[in-house]
Amino acid sequence: MFHSILVPIDGSEHAKKALAVACQLAQQEQASLILLHIPEQLAQDTLLVWGIGAVEMKASEEDLEAAGRQIRDRATEAARDAGVEHVEAMIAQGDPTRTILDEARRRNVDAIVMGSRGLGDLKGLVVGSVSHKVSHAADCTVITVR
Amino acid sequence: MFHSILVPIDGSEHAKKALAVACQLAQQEQASLILLHIPEQLAQDTLLVWGIGAVEMKASEEDLEAAGRQIRDRATEAARDAGVEHVEAMIAQGDPTRTILDEARRRNVDAIVMGSRGLGDLKGLVVGSVSHKVSHAADCTVITVR
């Protein structure tokens, strides 16, 4: 059903659950996973999963980059541990919604699997979460995991 | 990851896609699927998938019941065709959001997999879709398929 799946990942618990669902879907048909991390300046101190400590509100660019690489690497590891063979991971800069949509189109993925709320969404509750916007604008199937 | 999955089904294309995702998740770990249909009086003529014709706006209760049984049976067939062994299907009356949440709790399911919008949601756009409300109030993982 799905041959290539895009999984936007931040350090959030929602993203971790979404990755687990994506891995299960990918395994069955040997689909390839594309993990996408988009570093964001967060509005509050945030606890990241995957064994990474909190990134502070006023984190320097270097700190954010280092955390980003760690998130990418841990997520890749988690996908491989779950038995997915084809895993690719990338870091891209930009507005999260637009970057996810652009990447999904560019790579022509069959599905986007993402958490219902990411780390950056607390400040964005008024205008709606990234997943909400993505699921309305994407050309492909969007699976939102809560 | 998921041992029992609740799949609310109406005759919509979204529900059909959700069922396909649920089947793929279920197959891998031999999870059981519980298909739940909640007949609704629709606000407009509606084209149902699964080879069932449109149900008219002023459908009689008998017509709605017959359509409901057909939706249940076709969905069960689709799940079995997709290779899922443990499929159970039920029809329940009531408010869709509340009925889905109640059934999920009562059956202690691990996940609810549902379409992002069902047939009854066109009239309900202002107050939000059923899937939106379910994903905010459920105790378990909710996977919304668009």
Interface residues (C-beta under 8 A of the other chain):
Chain A: M1 K17 A20 V21 Q24 L25 Q27 Q28 E29 S116 S135 A138 T141 V142 I143 T144 V145 R146
Chain B: M1 K17 A20 V21 Q24 L25 Q27 Q28 E29 S116 S135 A138 T141 V142 I143 T144 V145 R146
